[in-house]
Amino acid sequence: MYCSLILILLSSCSPRRNLVYFSDLTGKSGESQVITNDIEPRIQTNDLLSITINTLSSESNVLFAVNSNNMNKNGYSEKEGFRVNKLGNVNLPVAGNINLQGLTIEEAQQTVVKSLNNYVKDPIVNIQFLNFRITVIGEVNHPATFTMTNEKMNLLEALGMAGDMTAYGKRENVLLIREIEGKRTIIHMNLNKGDILNSPYFYLKQNDIVYVEPDKGKAIDISPNNRLMPLLIATISAVAVLATTFLNR
C-alpha cells in the first residue's frame, strides 16, 4: 500500500507540459491585426519553374510550347520545367537566357513578358514553382515531404498536412531549417506563444524543413528498461499486499 502510494506521488511530481498552441492568447477574441510577415517566396538557383507562354499567333505558341509531363526511368509522370541555373538564369526558347533570381513569381512574369515583347506581340506568361516542397519530420503523426501546388504555406498548415504533433511533440521547441543561396538558417520557434504568428519565419519557403523535437518522456517510454516497469509495479504491489496481510494477523 505504502509502495503504491509512493509511486503515485512520484508520478504526480513530474512537470506538466503545455500542449496548447498559443496558450497566451486565451481570452482574446475579435482582435484584428495587419499581417506584415506574409513575404512572397523569391526564385532561387536550382528552382524548377513551370513557364507557359501564350500569344495571339499559333505559330509562336508552337515555338514556346513545352511538354508539361515527362516519364522518368521508373515509369512515373514528372512535370517538366525550366531549371534556374547557378547564374540565376532560365533558358527559354527564342528569348534565350533570362535572369529571374531573387524575383517573386509576379516580378518574374513581368520580366519574361518584357523579354518576349521583342519577338511576339502581347505574350501572356504564367510561372509556377514545380519544386515548392516542405518537409515535416519528428514528433508528428505523418512525417513526409509535401509538394505544394502554390507558393503560400504557413507553419500551422504544414503541421496540419503532417497530421499535427503527437502528444510527445514539444510545442515550445519547433525547429525550422532553411537554406537560401548556399546559407543555412536554423530557427527555434515556440508555438505556445502567440507572437509566433508575427514571426518572419511563420510563412514557409521552398525546401524548408520543419522538425518537431520529442519530449524526454518518449525516451523514457521506449527505453528497454521501461518495459520492465509494469512487472516491477505488479511485484511491488503484490509484496505490499502480502506485507499488509501479514502485519494484520
N, C-alpha and C positions, 0 to 999 in steps of 0.2 A: 504493500500500500504506500509506504513512505517512498520507496524507489520510484513508483509510478508518479507520485506527486512531484518528485524532483525532476523527472523527465518532462513533465508538463510545464513546470516553472522554467526550465532551461529553454524549451521551445518558444515560450512566450516572451523571453528576453531578446530574441533575435530581432534586429531592426526591421521596421516595416518600410517597404518600398512604395514610392508613389507611382502608380500605374496609370495616372490620369494625364492625358495630354492637356497642356495649357491650364494647369490647375490654378494658376494665379489669376485667371480670368473669370473665376467663379463669381456669379452675381452681376457681371457686366453684360448688359443686353441693350440692343438698339443703338449702340455707338457705331459710328462710321468713320473710317479713316481713308485718306487718299493713298492709293498704292503707289509707292515710289521705288520699289525694288524689283519691279517686273521688267527686267532688262532682256531685250531680244538677243538670242544667241547670234554670234558672228561666225562667218565662214573661216575655217582654219585649214592649214595644209593637211593633206591626206583625207579631207572630207570627200564624200561621194555625193554628187548632186544630180538630180533629175532636171534636165533643162529641155523644155518643149518650146518650139518656135513655130508660130503660125503667121502666114502672110496672106495677102489678097491674091497672090499668084500660086497656082497649083504646082507650077514648075519649081518655084522657090521652096515650097513645102517639101518636095521630094529631096532637095539638096540638104535640108536641115533635119530630115526625119532620122530618128534613132530608135532602134528596137527597144521597147520597154522591158522586155523579159529575155533572159538567156538561160539555157540549160547548162548547169555545171556538170562536173565529172561524175557526180553522184546521182545525176538524173533529176535533181530538183531545180525548180524555176527560180532564177535570180534576177533581180532588177539590174538593168544595165544603165550606167550613168557616166558622168564626167568626173574624173578624179582631179582634185586640186593638187597640183604638184608642189615641190619644195619651194618654188618661187612664188606660189600663191596664184598661179595661172590655171585656167582651163583652156583646152584647145578645141575650139568649135569649128565645124565645117565652114568653109568660105572665110569667116571672120578671123580665124587663127587664134592666137593666144590673147586671152583677156584676163586681167588681174582682178580677182574677186576677194582676195584675202582681207579679213578684217571687216567685211561688209555684212550688213544684215541681208536677209532674203529680199526685202523690198529694194534696198540700195543696189543689190546685185542685179535685179531685174532691170532697173533703170540703166545701169551701166551697160548691160548686154544690148538693150534697145538702142542706146546711142551708138554702139559699135556697128550694129546691123543697119542703121539708117544709111550708111554709105553704100549698102548693097541692095537693100529692098525697101519698099515703102510701107510704112505703118506696121512694123512687126509687133506681134503680141507674144510676150515671153512669160513663161511660168517656170519658177525654180522651186524645188523642194529638196530637203535633206533625204538621202536614202540610208544614211548610216547614223541617224539620231538614236543612239542606243543608251539605255540606262541599266546598270547592273545593281541589283539589291541582294545582299547576302547577309549571313549571320543569323541572328535570332528573329527570323520571320517565318511565316508558315509555308511560303512557296518561293524560296530564293531562286532567282533566274535573271537572265538578261532580256530586256524588253526592247524591241524595235518600235519606235513611235511613228505614227502617221502624221504628226505635226511636231513643231519645234517648241511647243509650250507645255512644260510639265513641272509641277512643284513637288516638294519633298513628300507631302501627305499623299498625293496621287500615286507616287512611286511606291510608297509603303502599302497603299491600298491594293495596287496591282500584285504585290508580293504577298497578299493575304494578311497584312498587318503584322505587328510584332507578336511574338509569343509572350507568355507571362514572364519568361526569363529575360526578355529584351530590356536593356537599360534605356529607358526613355531619356534619362539625363545625360547620356553619352552616346550620341549617334555620330558616326564618323563619315565625313564626305571627302572623297579623294577625287581631285580634279586635275587634269593635265591639259595645259594650253601652250602650244608652240614650244614644246620641249621643257616646260616648267611644271613641276608637280606641287599642288597646294593641298594641305591636309587641314580640315576644319572639324572641330568638335562642336556639336550642337546639343542643346538641352531642350527637349520637346515638352518638358514640364513647364517651361516658361513661355508666356505668350509673346514676348518680344522677338521670338524666332520668326514670327510672321513677317517682320520688317527686315529680316536679315538679307544681305545681298546674295546669300547662298540658299535662300529658301526656294528660289526658282532654279531648276537644274539645267545643265548644258549637256551637249552631246558627249557621250562616253564617260559621264560621271559614274562613280562607284559609291554606293551607299552601304555602309557596314554597320550593323546593329550589334553592339557588344553584349555578350551574355553576362548575366548576373553570376556572382560567385556561388549562388545556391545551386545552379545547374551542375557545376563541377562537383559539388558535394553529392548531388542526387545520382550522378552517373558514375561516381567513384566505385571501384570494385569492393572497397571496404564497406561502402554504404549498403551493399546488397545483403550484408550480414546483420544490418540493424534490426529488421523485423524479428529475426530469430533471437537476437540479443534481448530485445524488449520483451519477447514472449518468455524467454528464460528468466529474466529478472522478475517479471510479473508472477511466474509460477513459484519462484523461490519466495517472493514476498507473501504469496497466499499460504504456502506451506509454513513459513515462519509465523505468520499471524495465527494460523490454526494451532500450531504447537504451543505458542505462548498463551493462548486462551484456554488450554486444557488445565 
